[in-house]
Amino acid sequence: MQSVLASASLATQGFADVQTLHGFVPLSLYFLTVAESGERKSTCDGIAAKAVRDFEEPLVRAHQKDLKAWRQDEAENRKSRKKRKLADWDSVVENDSASEDEMPEEPVSPSILMSDVTLQGVLSLFERGNPSIGLFSDEGGQFFGGYSMKAENKTHAATSLSKLWDGQGFSRVRSGSDPLTLYGRRASSHFMLQPVIAQNILSDRMFKSQGLWSRFLFAWPESRIGQRILESGRALDERAMSALSCFNTRIHQLLETPCPTHADDPLQLVPRPLPLSQGAHDILLAFYNQVELAQQDGQAFAQIRGFASKAAEQAARIAGVLTVFENTNAREVSAGTMSNATVLMDWYLLEAARLLDTGPVSQELRDAQALLEWLQTRWSEANISVRAVANRGPNRFRTPDRARVLIDVLERHNWLARLPGGAQVMGQHANEAWEISLS
């Protein structure tokens, strides 16, 4: 999911800014995935980003040839100017000025993906390159432990990444040169980390205080090593390959479609506004209010208020990505798409609370998520009851009191819906029963 959404965000972010409850924001999404070595992080990301790399490769190859020719022309121009220095000075000044006017500009870099990420590299690419890029690295520790994140640079790096996510200008100030601010740039990111590195950076107080983690969407799934048994069912493989082919085709279509740019600067994106339909607005408003109440002292998200406060905006961004991915010229975000986006954000909220929360509710949310995964993958019925969890659920939840607590947590997050009057569970009528959401 992380890799697919990251590629979709990269391919769509140049086309539109989506409406939220407080204005319009970019479609750019930041992802951080944690998994052990051998979990096939690189493989998954390579599959999801294949269309991007296939699109980028011939453009980069052609650019390298153009850049080589430009540098040769520039060298010849310098030699010519040097020879003219023996001529009359006024003539030299006049000819040099004319020569500079005639000299073609440096070719614009078509690079889309950056894997060896540094902030200086991002700025350099934005100066003379693609205004819409992806910071994708399966070795995220090289970035978070590299030069950009040294103690003296860390605050500036975190602030710059946050501003880029916000859609603000990307700036550089150097002694001896004029300040530079670049507008209309977009960047999506997906950093993959191993657990030992993730534990250090997720607990970094500076990153939290600067609001960087509130802009990332996290996933730290349980290890599947030892359980990845391959099936021989060809039909399943064909369905998966067909879906992947459709995804790659759409990514390629989006990348080859020109994004709107400023009339005076072809490297400055001018994404169009993508409004919410009334139904989408109502769903987002209800989601916002639900998450806001859950930030009260003692509630589910009291310990991750920074992340939770941006949950509605993140949901709008996801909905915008899904909308433009489906239709580049979509007029608005539909209610159905926004509903799907809020379901995804419910999951991300639970994951953020599990990873970022240092309060006493963290274990409860961790257990609730484990129960949800069990319900969606191993429980065969559509409904569930406290008795069913206590009798058949994971061993550590097999007490009525613990089962009820976790069911209440999942109900608050809309993963379970209470059934008035009860329902049939395990062949018997349960006075209290809940319907399970499978999405």
Sequence and secondary structure as in RCSB ss.txt:
>XXXX:A:sequence
MQSVLASASLATQGFADVQTLHGFVPLSLYFLTVAESGERKSTCDGIAAKAVRDFEEPLVRAHQKDLKAWRQDEA
ENRKSRKKRKLADWDSVVENDSASEDEMPEEPVSPSILMSDVTLQGVLSLFERGNPSIGLFSDEGGQFFGGYSMK
AENKTHAATSLSKLWDGQGFSRVRSGSDPLTLYGRRASSHFMLQPVIAQNILSDRMFKSQGLWSRFLFAWPESRI
GQRILESGRALDERAMSALSCFNTRIHQLLETPCPTHADDPLQLVPRPLPLSQGAHDILLAFYNQVELAQQDGQA
FAQIRGFASKAAEQAARIAGVLTVFENTNAREVSAGTMSNATVLMDWYLLEAARLLDTGPVSQELRDAQALLEWL
QTRWSEANISVRAVANRGPNRFRTPDRARVLIDVLERHNWLARLPGGAQVMGQHANEAWEISLS
>XXXX:A:secstr
 HHHHHHHHHHHTTTEEEEETTEEEE   EEEEE  TTS HHHHHHHHTHHHHHHHHHHHHHHHHHHHHHHHHHH
HHHHHHHHGGGS HHHHHHHHHHHHHHS     B   EESS  HHHHHHHHHHB SEEEEEES HHHHHTSGGGS
TTTHHHHHHHHHHHHHT  EEE  TTS  EEE S EEEEEEEE HHHHHHHHT HHHHHTT GGGEEEE     T
T       HHHHHHHHHHHHHHHHHHHHHHHS   EETTEEEEE  EEE B HHHHHHHHHHHHHHHHTTSTTST
TGGGHHHHHTHHHHHHHHHHHHHHHH TT SSB HHHHHHHHHHHHHHHHHHHHHH  STTHHHHHHHHHHHHHH
HHT  SSEE HHHHHHHS GGG SHHHHHHHHHHHHHTTSEEE TT EEETTEEESS EEE   
